Amino acid sequence: MDKAVNIKKEPIGSGRHILVSGEHTFGTDAVLLADFAKAKKSDIMVDLGTGCGIIPFLMLRDGNLKSAVGVDIASAAIDIALQTAKAEGFDSFSGIVSDISKLKGKISFGDKTLVTCNPPYKAAGAGIKAQNGARLTARQETSCTLEDIVAAGSRLLKTGGRLCMCQRPERTAELICLMSKYKSEPKRLRFAAKNTGEAPWLVLIEGRKDGRPGLTVEPTLNIYKGGELSDEMKSIYGPYKEAYL
């Protein structure tokens, strides 16, 4: 079993903390996805490629989710996520060590109301390779493809369930096509840009299982305004940002 190294506690607001390591940490994209997914108290949720578990833990911090399962191919990631869950009293969180394409027999399908994934942004072999296996898995499609993720996410969902993902804008068309192919019809899309007038660096998308065609494109989220965090971004960070003030 691989072990995470350089583990440390990081505050996520409201008096809560999460364990992270050099290999399994999180960034702004995960915080944006957790907000975009609009979790409900009744949601039965799975987070694919969960890493340190930041997405479900932000939701649980806010009192949402009936239950949450984090899935990751790295046992070290699941280990630190389970340590966080125990330390913070997130009893409804559980973890599964598995390749996303090999979940059969490890989790039930067709009964989840929310699936999230902050996937690798680069196709296998694209861009500069990361220095170690964990970072390579997080950044490039080495253990699974974007199609594997969408297919698994869709199979996990019940009719009406939501598949929420983020990705680089250049892969938007690919992602939309895959979600339609696997019957998680794209219903909501939002781009995020660093500043007003700049090209977006991230796309957030929600698909609905067995939904009818019809896509709503929401206004672009601008991270900064006048050199400072925009009011909307401050709202999204919420208690997470307050932990650092």
Secondary structure, 3 states (H helix, E strand, C coil): CCCCCCCEEEEEECCEEEEECCCCCCCHHHHHHHHHCCCCCCCEEEEECCCCCHHHHHHHHCCCCCEEEEEECCHHHHHHHHHHHHHHCCCCEEEEECCHHHCECCECCCCEEEEEECCCCECCCCCCCCCCHHHHHHHECCCCCHHHHHHHHHHHEEEEEEEEEEECHHHHHHHHHHHHHCCEEEEEEEEEECCCCCCCCEEEEEEEECCCCCCEECCCEECEECCEECHHHHHHHHHHHHCCC
